[in-house]
Amino acid sequence: MISKFKLKKRQEYLKRQKEQFKDCLENNKKLPHVLREDAKDILDDIIYNEDNRKDEYLETKVVVTTSHNPTTKLKKFAKHLSLIFNGEFILRSKMSLEEVNNLNYSHLIVLNENKGNPSSMILSDKTKSYHFTVSQLNFTKRDKPMKEEVHLVLDGFTGEKFGKDFYMFMSLILPKYIKETKKKNSKFSKNNNSRLLGLVNRDSNLLFRHCMIENRKLIKECSFNMKCYKISNSGVDCDKDILFNLGGFKNVNDKNIFIE
């Protein structure tokens, strides 16, 4: 969960950016270099008035759980995913899906397995649920804590209805990382344990890549592929109001996707 102090700093920084941007527009001035990279995002924020969403960040609480009687591998992956999303891992035990859906959370991630390997994932915010198959999982268990902030990179989510909705969904789980200062010729912070989470959409095949930035080097820390097979306007415990259904699991490897 994002602290009130960090939220306040983010809001103050956004406010300064928007005031500077508006001044340039109203007085026909050139945009300063520090604003040009984020100009599109700032303009979108002004047009769509995203300030109405800021309070939602205070309520963001991610819960990660699994199917009943998970194997050691699934539990390790679930705990690892809870670290990536700044969430809480809850051992499901004998809880039903209905009981899980009644937990105190804003976003829920439920992991299932097949023959000891993580095979599917449900992402839900109580009003909408995304069901994915998971394949080619590869992650390195870390003993060191991760920073709460993460550089979130979403690519290929603007050309279709699913893409736009999922873009908003992920943006609420992990609000955009904002740096107060930018160093020349340095895209990322020099500090160890900085993080980057990339989600790439190619024809509804999603590639999940979580990396650590250490000493200016990008170290792949967790990666897997996902394929969306169902979307519904409901929680994880029911199948009503289905918006999209492929009729069951689909192999993520049906298409050749080459992304490092």
C-alpha positions as CSV (number, residue, x, y, z in Angstrom):
1,M,0.0,0.0,0.0
2,I,1.3,3.5,-0.9
3,S,1.9,5.6,2.2
4,K,0.1,9.0,2.6
5,F,3.5,10.7,2.6
6,K,4.6,9.2,-0.7
7,L,1.1,9.9,-2.2
8,K,1.3,13.5,-1.1
9,K,4.8,13.9,-2.7
10,R,3.5,12.4,-5.9
11,Q,0.4,14.7,-6.0
12,E,2.6,17.7,-5.3
13,Y,5.0,16.8,-8.1
14,L,2.1,16.2,-10.6
15,K,0.5,19.5,-9.6
16,R,3.7,21.4,-10.3
17,Q,4.1,19.6,-13.7
18,K,0.6,20.4,-14.7
19,E,0.8,24.0,-13.7
20,Q,4.0,24.4,-15.7
21,F,2.4,22.7,-18.7
22,K,-0.7,24.8,-18.6
23,D,1.4,28.0,-18.4
24,C,3.3,27.0,-21.5
25,L,0.0,26.3,-23.4
26,E,-1.7,29.4,-22.3
27,N,1.2,31.7,-23.0
28,N,2.5,29.9,-26.1
29,K,5.8,29.1,-24.6
30,K,8.2,26.2,-25.4
31,L,7.9,23.2,-23.2
32,P,11.0,22.8,-20.9
33,H,13.1,19.8,-21.6
34,V,12.2,18.2,-18.3
35,L,8.5,18.1,-19.4
36,R,8.8,16.9,-22.9
37,E,9.3,13.2,-22.2
38,D,6.1,13.1,-20.1
39,A,4.1,15.7,-22.1
40,K,1.6,13.2,-23.5
41,D,0.9,11.8,-20.0
42,I,0.5,15.2,-18.5
43,L,-1.9,16.3,-21.2
44,D,-4.0,13.1,-20.8
45,D,-4.1,13.8,-17.1
46,I,-5.4,17.3,-17.6
47,I,-8.0,16.3,-20.3
48,Y,-9.4,13.3,-18.4
49,N,-9.0,14.8,-14.9
50,E,-7.3,11.8,-13.4
51,D,-7.1,13.7,-10.1
52,N,-10.4,12.0,-9.3
53,R,-8.5,8.7,-9.0
54,K,-5.7,9.8,-6.6
55,D,-7.6,8.8,-3.5
56,E,-8.0,5.3,-4.9
57,Y,-4.3,4.7,-4.4
58,L,-4.7,5.0,-0.7
59,E,-7.1,2.1,-0.8
60,T,-4.9,-0.1,-3.0
61,K,-4.4,-3.4,-1.2
62,V,-3.3,-6.4,-3.3
63,V,-3.9,-9.9,-1.9
64,V,-2.2,-13.0,-3.5
65,T,-3.5,-16.5,-2.8
66,T,-3.5,-19.9,-4.4
67,S,-5.7,-23.0,-5.0
68,H,-6.3,-25.5,-2.1
69,N,-3.2,-27.5,-0.9
70,P,-0.6,-25.7,-3.1
71,T,2.7,-27.3,-3.8
72,T,5.9,-25.7,-2.5
73,K,6.6,-24.3,-5.9
74,L,3.3,-22.6,-6.2
75,K,3.6,-21.1,-2.7
76,K,7.0,-19.8,-3.5
77,F,5.7,-18.2,-6.7
78,A,2.7,-16.7,-5.0
79,K,4.9,-15.2,-2.2
80,H,7.2,-13.8,-4.9
81,L,4.4,-12.3,-6.8
82,S,3.1,-10.6,-3.7
83,L,6.5,-8.9,-3.3
84,I,6.4,-7.7,-6.9
85,F,2.9,-6.2,-6.5
86,N,3.5,-4.8,-3.0
87,G,0.8,-7.1,-1.8
88,E,0.1,-9.7,1.0
89,F,0.2,-13.4,0.6
90,I,-2.6,-15.3,2.2
91,L,-2.6,-19.1,2.5
92,R,-6.0,-20.1,1.3
93,S,-6.3,-23.4,3.3
94,K,-10.0,-24.4,3.2
95,M,-11.5,-21.1,2.1
96,S,-14.0,-21.2,-0.7
97,L,-13.8,-18.8,-3.6
98,E,-16.7,-16.9,-2.1
99,E,-14.8,-16.5,1.1
100,V,-11.7,-15.4,-0.7
101,N,-13.7,-12.8,-2.6
102,N,-15.0,-11.4,0.7
103,L,-11.4,-10.6,1.9
104,N,-10.4,-7.0,2.6
105,Y,-8.6,-6.2,-0.7
106,S,-8.8,-3.8,-3.7
107,H,-7.1,-6.3,-6.1
108,L,-7.0,-10.1,-5.8
109,I,-4.6,-12.5,-7.6
110,V,-5.5,-16.2,-7.4
111,L,-2.9,-18.7,-8.7
112,N,-3.6,-22.3,-9.8
113,E,-1.4,-25.2,-10.8
114,N,-1.3,-28.3,-12.9
115,K,1.0,-31.2,-12.1
116,G,3.0,-29.1,-9.7
117,N,3.5,-26.1,-12.1
118,P,1.7,-22.8,-12.0
119,S,-0.7,-22.9,-14.8
120,S,-3.3,-20.1,-14.5
121,M,-3.9,-16.8,-12.8
122,I,-7.0,-14.7,-12.0
123,L,-6.7,-10.9,-11.6
124,S,-9.7,-9.3,-10.0
125,D,-10.8,-6.0,-8.5
126,K,-14.3,-7.3,-7.3
127,T,-16.0,-5.7,-10.3
128,K,-14.0,-7.3,-13.1
129,S,-12.0,-10.5,-13.4
130,Y,-9.3,-11.4,-15.9
131,H,-8.5,-15.2,-16.3
132,F,-5.1,-16.1,-17.8
133,T,-3.1,-19.2,-18.6
134,V,0.5,-19.1,-17.5
135,S,3.5,-20.7,-19.2
136,Q,7.3,-20.5,-19.4
137,L,7.6,-19.4,-15.8
138,N,11.1,-18.5,-14.7
139,F,11.8,-16.7,-11.5
140,T,14.7,-16.2,-9.0
141,K,13.9,-16.2,-5.4
142,R,15.2,-13.1,-3.7
143,D,16.1,-12.8,0.0
144,K,16.6,-9.0,-0.2
145,P,13.5,-6.8,0.1
146,M,12.3,-4.9,-2.9
147,K,11.6,-1.2,-3.2
148,E,7.9,-0.4,-3.2
149,E,8.3,1.9,-6.2
150,V,8.5,0.3,-9.6
151,H,8.9,1.6,-13.2
152,L,5.7,0.2,-14.9
153,V,6.1,-0.2,-18.6
154,L,2.9,-1.2,-20.6
155,D,3.2,-1.7,-24.3
156,G,0.5,-2.6,-26.9
157,F,-2.5,-1.9,-24.7
158,T,-4.2,0.9,-26.7
159,G,-5.5,-0.8,-29.8
160,E,-8.3,-2.9,-28.4
161,K,-11.0,-2.8,-25.7
162,F,-9.3,-5.5,-23.6
163,G,-6.0,-3.6,-23.8
164,K,-7.4,-0.2,-22.6
165,D,-9.3,-1.8,-19.7
166,F,-6.3,-3.9,-18.6
167,Y,-4.0,-0.9,-18.9
168,M,-6.3,1.0,-16.4
169,F,-6.5,-2.1,-14.2
170,M,-2.7,-2.5,-13.9
171,S,-2.2,1.3,-13.5
172,L,-4.3,1.2,-10.4
173,I,-2.4,-1.8,-8.9
174,L,0.9,-0.1,-9.6
175,P,0.6,3.7,-10.1
176,K,3.1,5.2,-12.4
177,Y,6.6,5.7,-10.9
178,I,7.6,9.4,-10.8
179,K,11.1,10.7,-10.3
180,E,11.6,14.1,-8.7
181,T,14.9,14.7,-10.6
182,K,16.4,13.3,-13.8
183,K,20.1,12.9,-14.3
184,K,21.6,13.3,-17.7
185,N,22.0,10.2,-19.8
186,S,20.4,8.1,-17.1
187,K,17.0,6.6,-17.5
188,F,16.9,4.8,-14.2
189,S,18.1,5.5,-10.7
190,K,21.6,4.6,-9.7
191,N,20.2,3.1,-6.4
192,N,20.3,-0.6,-6.0
193,N,17.1,-2.6,-6.0
194,S,15.3,-0.2,-8.4
195,R,12.7,-2.2,-10.3
196,L,11.1,-2.4,-13.7
197,L,7.9,-4.3,-14.5
198,G,7.2,-4.7,-18.2
199,L,3.9,-6.0,-19.7
200,V,3.8,-6.4,-23.5
201,N,0.6,-7.3,-25.3
202,R,0.8,-9.0,-28.7
203,D,-2.6,-10.2,-30.0
204,S,-3.7,-10.9,-26.4
205,N,-0.5,-12.8,-25.6
206,L,1.0,-11.0,-22.6
207,L,4.6,-11.1,-21.7
208,F,5.4,-10.4,-18.1
209,R,9.0,-9.3,-17.3
210,H,10.1,-8.1,-13.9
211,C,13.7,-6.9,-13.7
212,M,16.0,-5.4,-11.0
213,I,18.2,-2.4,-11.9
214,E,21.5,-2.9,-10.1
215,N,24.5,-0.8,-10.8
216,R,22.9,0.4,-14.1
217,K,22.4,-3.2,-15.2
218,L,19.0,-4.8,-16.0
219,I,18.8,-8.2,-14.3
220,K,15.8,-10.3,-15.3
221,E,14.3,-11.5,-12.1
222,C,10.9,-13.0,-13.0
223,S,9.4,-13.8,-16.4
224,F,6.4,-15.7,-17.8
225,N,3.9,-15.6,-20.6
226,M,0.1,-15.2,-20.2
227,K,-2.9,-15.8,-22.4
228,C,-6.3,-14.2,-21.6
229,Y,-9.1,-16.8,-22.0
230,K,-11.9,-15.2,-20.1
231,I,-13.1,-11.7,-18.8
232,S,-16.1,-11.2,-16.7
233,N,-17.8,-8.3,-14.9
234,S,-17.8,-10.1,-11.6
235,G,-15.6,-11.4,-8.8
236,V,-13.6,-14.6,-8.9
237,D,-16.4,-16.6,-7.3
238,C,-19.0,-16.5,-10.1
239,D,-19.2,-16.7,-13.9
240,K,-21.9,-14.1,-14.6
241,D,-21.7,-11.2,-17.0
242,I,-19.0,-12.9,-19.1
243,L,-17.6,-10.4,-21.6
244,F,-15.1,-12.7,-23.3
245,N,-14.6,-16.4,-23.3
246,L,-12.3,-18.6,-25.5
247,G,-13.9,-21.7,-24.1
248,G,-11.1,-23.0,-21.9
249,F,-7.3,-22.9,-21.5
250,K,-5.3,-21.8,-24.5
251,N,-1.7,-22.6,-25.0
252,V,0.4,-19.4,-24.8
253,N,3.0,-21.0,-27.0
254,D,0.5,-21.3,-30.0
255,K,2.3,-18.3,-31.4
256,N,6.0,-17.6,-31.7
257,I,6.8,-14.6,-29.6
258,F,10.4,-13.4,-29.4
259,I,10.9,-10.8,-26.7
260,E,13.8,-10.7,-24.3
